[in-house]
């Protein structure tokens, strides 16, 4: 059941190395960049349709991307 061999003590879960997951690491930052682009376009008046709606959507998308990044880091540290 343990991952160690030759009588070594098993490494506790919190000290194990994190597995790399490109989607978990990159998609939140893509959301932040797209959100900031929407905010800039809305502020310059180049967004299609109603500007305040695109401004709010961009801000929400950027904040959501930052929150998801920290939640993913927390989950990765916990082993999920």
Phi and psi in radians as a Rosetta constraint file:
Dihedral C 1 N 2 CA 2 C 2 CIRCULARHARMONIC -1.530 0.35
Dihedral N 2 CA 2 C 2 N 3 CIRCULARHARMONIC 2.786 0.35
Dihedral C 2 N 3 CA 3 C 3 CIRCULARHARMONIC -1.581 0.35
Dihedral N 3 CA 3 C 3 N 4 CIRCULARHARMONIC -0.091 0.35
Dihedral C 3 N 4 CA 4 C 4 CIRCULARHARMONIC -1.586 0.35
Dihedral N 4 CA 4 C 4 N 5 CIRCULARHARMONIC 2.805 0.35
Dihedral C 4 N 5 CA 5 C 5 CIRCULARHARMONIC -2.275 0.35
Dihedral N 5 CA 5 C 5 N 6 CIRCULARHARMONIC 2.944 0.35
Dihedral C 5 N 6 CA 6 C 6 CIRCULARHARMONIC 0.991 0.35
Dihedral N 6 CA 6 C 6 N 7 CIRCULARHARMONIC 0.636 0.35
Dihedral C 6 N 7 CA 7 C 7 CIRCULARHARMONIC 1.326 0.35
Dihedral N 7 CA 7 C 7 N 8 CIRCULARHARMONIC 0.255 0.35
Dihedral C 7 N 8 CA 8 C 8 CIRCULARHARMONIC -1.284 0.35
Dihedral N 8 CA 8 C 8 N 9 CIRCULARHARMONIC 2.654 0.35
Dihedral C 8 N 9 CA 9 C 9 CIRCULARHARMONIC -1.289 0.35
Dihedral N 9 CA 9 C 9 N 10 CIRCULARHARMONIC 2.458 0.35
Dihedral C 9 N 10 CA 10 C 10 CIRCULARHARMONIC -1.183 0.35
Dihedral N 10 CA 10 C 10 N 11 CIRCULARHARMONIC 2.533 0.35
Dihedral C 10 N 11 CA 11 C 11 CIRCULARHARMONIC -1.379 0.35
Dihedral N 11 CA 11 C 11 N 12 CIRCULARHARMONIC 2.262 0.35
Dihedral C 11 N 12 CA 12 C 12 CIRCULARHARMONIC -1.061 0.35
Dihedral N 12 CA 12 C 12 N 13 CIRCULARHARMONIC 2.634 0.35
Dihedral C 12 N 13 CA 13 C 13 CIRCULARHARMONIC -1.003 0.35
Dihedral N 13 CA 13 C 13 N 14 CIRCULARHARMONIC -0.662 0.35
Dihedral C 13 N 14 CA 14 C 14 CIRCULARHARMONIC -1.217 0.35
Dihedral N 14 CA 14 C 14 N 15 CIRCULARHARMONIC -0.298 0.35
Dihedral C 14 N 15 CA 15 C 15 CIRCULARHARMONIC -1.783 0.35
Dihedral N 15 CA 15 C 15 N 16 CIRCULARHARMONIC 0.008 0.35
Dihedral C 15 N 16 CA 16 C 16 CIRCULARHARMONIC -1.260 0.35
Dihedral N 16 CA 16 C 16 N 17 CIRCULARHARMONIC 2.711 0.35
Dihedral C 16 N 17 CA 17 C 17 CIRCULARHARMONIC -1.290 0.35
Dihedral N 17 CA 17 C 17 N 18 CIRCULARHARMONIC 2.429 0.35
Dihedral C 17 N 18 CA 18 C 18 CIRCULARHARMONIC -1.285 0.35
Dihedral N 18 CA 18 C 18 N 19 CIRCULARHARMONIC 2.446 0.35
Dihedral C 18 N 19 CA 19 C 19 CIRCULARHARMONIC -1.390 0.35
Dihedral N 19 CA 19 C 19 N 20 CIRCULARHARMONIC 2.534 0.35
Dihedral C 19 N 20 CA 20 C 20 CIRCULARHARMONIC -1.423 0.35
Dihedral N 20 CA 20 C 20 N 21 CIRCULARHARMONIC 2.334 0.35
Dihedral C 20 N 21 CA 21 C 21 CIRCULARHARMONIC -2.401 0.35
Dihedral N 21 CA 21 C 21 N 22 CIRCULARHARMONIC 1.785 0.35
Dihedral C 21 N 22 CA 22 C 22 CIRCULARHARMONIC -1.060 0.35
Dihedral N 22 CA 22 C 22 N 23 CIRCULARHARMONIC -0.644 0.35
Dihedral C 22 N 23 CA 23 C 23 CIRCULARHARMONIC -1.186 0.35
Dihedral N 23 CA 23 C 23 N 24 CIRCULARHARMONIC -0.724 0.35
Dihedral C 23 N 24 CA 24 C 24 CIRCULARHARMONIC -1.157 0.35
Dihedral N 24 CA 24 C 24 N 25 CIRCULARHARMONIC -0.546 0.35
Dihedral C 24 N 25 CA 25 C 25 CIRCULARHARMONIC -1.496 0.35
Dihedral N 25 CA 25 C 25 N 26 CIRCULARHARMONIC -0.558 0.35
Dihedral C 25 N 26 CA 26 C 26 CIRCULARHARMONIC -1.773 0.35
Dihedral N 26 CA 26 C 26 N 27 CIRCULARHARMONIC -0.565 0.35
Dihedral C 26 N 27 CA 27 C 27 CIRCULARHARMONIC -1.095 0.35
Dihedral N 27 CA 27 C 27 N 28 CIRCULARHARMONIC -0.633 0.35
Dihedral C 27 N 28 CA 28 C 28 CIRCULARHARMONIC -1.082 0.35
Dihedral N 28 CA 28 C 28 N 29 CIRCULARHARMONIC -0.630 0.35
Dihedral C 28 N 29 CA 29 C 29 CIRCULARHARMONIC -1.282 0.35
Dihedral N 29 CA 29 C 29 N 30 CIRCULARHARMONIC -0.521 0.35
Dihedral C 29 N 30 CA 30 C 30 CIRCULARHARMONIC -1.111 0.35
Dihedral N 30 CA 30 C 30 N 31 CIRCULARHARMONIC -0.728 0.35
Dihedral C 30 N 31 CA 31 C 31 CIRCULARHARMONIC -1.095 0.35
Dihedral N 31 CA 31 C 31 N 32 CIRCULARHARMONIC -0.686 0.35
Dihedral C 31 N 32 CA 32 C 32 CIRCULARHARMONIC -1.136 0.35
Dihedral N 32 CA 32 C 32 N 33 CIRCULARHARMONIC -0.782 0.35
Dihedral C 32 N 33 CA 33 C 33 CIRCULARHARMONIC -1.130 0.35
Dihedral N 33 CA 33 C 33 N 34 CIRCULARHARMONIC -0.782 0.35
Dihedral C 33 N 34 CA 34 C 34 CIRCULARHARMONIC -1.120 0.35
Dihedral N 34 CA 34 C 34 N 35 CIRCULARHARMONIC -0.710 0.35
Dihedral C 34 N 35 CA 35 C 35 CIRCULARHARMONIC -1.079 0.35
Dihedral N 35 CA 35 C 35 N 36 CIRCULARHARMONIC -0.748 0.35
Dihedral C 35 N 36 CA 36 C 36 CIRCULARHARMONIC -1.185 0.35
Dihedral N 36 CA 36 C 36 N 37 CIRCULARHARMONIC -0.618 0.35
Dihedral C 36 N 37 CA 37 C 37 CIRCULARHARMONIC -1.123 0.35
Dihedral N 37 CA 37 C 37 N 38 CIRCULARHARMONIC -0.691 0.35
Dihedral C 37 N 38 CA 38 C 38 CIRCULARHARMONIC -1.123 0.35
Dihedral N 38 CA 38 C 38 N 39 CIRCULARHARMONIC -0.684 0.35
Dihedral C 38 N 39 CA 39 C 39 CIRCULARHARMONIC -1.123 0.35
Dihedral N 39 CA 39 C 39 N 40 CIRCULARHARMONIC -0.786 0.35
Dihedral C 39 N 40 CA 40 C 40 CIRCULARHARMONIC -1.125 0.35
Dihedral N 40 CA 40 C 40 N 41 CIRCULARHARMONIC -0.764 0.35
Dihedral C 40 N 41 CA 41 C 41 CIRCULARHARMONIC -1.103 0.35
Dihedral N 41 CA 41 C 41 N 42 CIRCULARHARMONIC -0.687 0.35
Dihedral C 41 N 42 CA 42 C 42 CIRCULARHARMONIC -1.190 0.35
Dihedral N 42 CA 42 C 42 N 43 CIRCULARHARMONIC -0.642 0.35
Dihedral C 42 N 43 CA 43 C 43 CIRCULARHARMONIC -1.224 0.35
Dihedral N 43 CA 43 C 43 N 44 CIRCULARHARMONIC -0.548 0.35
Dihedral C 43 N 44 CA 44 C 44 CIRCULARHARMONIC -1.478 0.35
Dihedral N 44 CA 44 C 44 N 45 CIRCULARHARMONIC -0.165 0.35
Dihedral C 44 N 45 CA 45 C 45 CIRCULARHARMONIC 1.443 0.35
Dihedral N 45 CA 45 C 45 N 46 CIRCULARHARMONIC 0.356 0.35
Dihedral C 45 N 46 CA 46 C 46 CIRCULARHARMONIC -1.809 0.35
Dihedral N 46 CA 46 C 46 N 47 CIRCULARHARMONIC 0.135 0.35
Dihedral C 46 N 47 CA 47 C 47 CIRCULARHARMONIC -1.471 0.35
Dihedral N 47 CA 47 C 47 N 48 CIRCULARHARMONIC 2.556 0.35
Dihedral C 47 N 48 CA 48 C 48 CIRCULARHARMONIC -1.282 0.35
Dihedral N 48 CA 48 C 48 N 49 CIRCULARHARMONIC 2.324 0.35
Dihedral C 48 N 49 CA 49 C 49 CIRCULARHARMONIC 1.500 0.35
Dihedral N 49 CA 49 C 49 N 50 CIRCULARHARMONIC -2.439 0.35
Dihedral C 49 N 50 CA 50 C 50 CIRCULARHARMONIC -1.445 0.35
Dihedral N 50 CA 50 C 50 N 51 CIRCULARHARMONIC 2.090 0.35
Dihedral C 50 N 51 CA 51 C 51 CIRCULARHARMONIC -1.136 0.35
Dihedral N 51 CA 51 C 51 N 52 CIRCULARHARMONIC -0.772 0.35
Dihedral C 51 N 52 CA 52 C 52 CIRCULARHARMONIC -1.068 0.35
Dihedral N 52 CA 52 C 52 N 53 CIRCULARHARMONIC -0.576 0.35
Dihedral C 52 N 53 CA 53 C 53 CIRCULARHARMONIC -1.135 0.35
Dihedral N 53 CA 53 C 53 N 54 CIRCULARHARMONIC -0.789 0.35
Dihedral C 53 N 54 CA 54 C 54 CIRCULARHARMONIC -1.178 0.35
Dihedral N 54 CA 54 C 54 N 55 CIRCULARHARMONIC -0.597 0.35
Dihedral C 54 N 55 CA 55 C 55 CIRCULARHARMONIC -1.119 0.35
Dihedral N 55 CA 55 C 55 N 56 CIRCULARHARMONIC -0.820 0.35
Dihedral C 55 N 56 CA 56 C 56 CIRCULARHARMONIC -1.158 0.35
Dihedral N 56 CA 56 C 56 N 57 CIRCULARHARMONIC -0.722 0.35
Dihedral C 56 N 57 CA 57 C 57 CIRCULARHARMONIC -1.080 0.35
Dihedral N 57 CA 57 C 57 N 58 CIRCULARHARMONIC -0.693 0.35
Dihedral C 57 N 58 CA 58 C 58 CIRCULARHARMONIC -1.145 0.35
Dihedral N 58 CA 58 C 58 N 59 CIRCULARHARMONIC -0.758 0.35
Dihedral C 58 N 59 CA 59 C 59 CIRCULARHARMONIC -1.110 0.35
Dihedral N 59 CA 59 C 59 N 60 CIRCULARHARMONIC -0.783 0.35
Dihedral C 59 N 60 CA 60 C 60 CIRCULARHARMONIC -1.110 0.35
Dihedral N 60 CA 60 C 60 N 61 CIRCULARHARMONIC -0.716 0.35
Dihedral C 60 N 61 CA 61 C 61 CIRCULARHARMONIC -1.147 0.35
Dihedral N 61 CA 61 C 61 N 62 CIRCULARHARMONIC -0.708 0.35
Dihedral C 61 N 62 CA 62 C 62 CIRCULARHARMONIC -1.159 0.35
Dihedral N 62 CA 62 C 62 N 63 CIRCULARHARMONIC -0.764 0.35
Dihedral C 62 N 63 CA 63 C 63 CIRCULARHARMONIC -1.151 0.35
Dihedral N 63 CA 63 C 63 N 64 CIRCULARHARMONIC -0.714 0.35
Dihedral C 63 N 64 CA 64 C 64 CIRCULARHARMONIC -1.093 0.35
Dihedral N 64 CA 64 C 64 N 65 CIRCULARHARMONIC -0.689 0.35
Dihedral C 64 N 65 CA 65 C 65 CIRCULARHARMONIC -1.088 0.35
Dihedral N 65 CA 65 C 65 N 66 CIRCULARHARMONIC -0.712 0.35
Dihedral C 65 N 66 CA 66 C 66 CIRCULARHARMONIC -1.174 0.35
Dihedral N 66 CA 66 C 66 N 67 CIRCULARHARMONIC -0.742 0.35
Dihedral C 66 N 67 CA 67 C 67 CIRCULARHARMONIC -1.112 0.35
Dihedral N 67 CA 67 C 67 N 68 CIRCULARHARMONIC -0.771 0.35
Dihedral C 67 N 68 CA 68 C 68 CIRCULARHARMONIC -1.111 0.35
Dihedral N 68 CA 68 C 68 N 69 CIRCULARHARMONIC -0.633 0.35
Dihedral C 68 N 69 CA 69 C 69 CIRCULARHARMONIC -1.050 0.35
Dihedral N 69 CA 69 C 69 N 70 CIRCULARHARMONIC -0.829 0.35
Dihedral C 69 N 70 CA 70 C 70 CIRCULARHARMONIC -1.216 0.35
Dihedral N 70 CA 70 C 70 N 71 CIRCULARHARMONIC -0.605 0.35
Dihedral C 70 N 71 CA 71 C 71 CIRCULARHARMONIC -1.158 0.35
Dihedral N 71 CA 71 C 71 N 72 CIRCULARHARMONIC -0.715 0.35
Dihedral C 71 N 72 CA 72 C 72 CIRCULARHARMONIC -1.135 0.35
Dihedral N 72 CA 72 C 72 N 73 CIRCULARHARMONIC -0.689 0.35
Dihedral C 72 N 73 CA 73 C 73 CIRCULARHARMONIC -1.107 0.35
Dihedral N 73 CA 73 C 73 N 74 CIRCULARHARMONIC -0.728 0.35
Dihedral C 73 N 74 CA 74 C 74 CIRCULARHARMONIC -1.118 0.35
Dihedral N 74 CA 74 C 74 N 75 CIRCULARHARMONIC -0.765 0.35
Dihedral C 74 N 75 CA 75 C 75 CIRCULARHARMONIC -1.133 0.35
Dihedral N 75 CA 75 C 75 N 76 CIRCULARHARMONIC -0.685 0.35
Dihedral C 75 N 76 CA 76 C 76 CIRCULARHARMONIC -1.140 0.35
Dihedral N 76 CA 76 C 76 N 77 CIRCULARHARMONIC -0.647 0.35
Dihedral C 76 N 77 CA 77 C 77 CIRCULARHARMONIC -1.190 0.35
Dihedral N 77 CA 77 C 77 N 78 CIRCULARHARMONIC -0.555 0.35
Dihedral C 77 N 78 CA 78 C 78 CIRCULARHARMONIC -1.457 0.35
Dihedral N 78 CA 78 C 78 N 79 CIRCULARHARMONIC -0.145 0.35
Dihedral C 78 N 79 CA 79 C 79 CIRCULARHARMONIC 1.654 0.35
Dihedral N 79 CA 79 C 79 N 80 CIRCULARHARMONIC 0.341 0.35
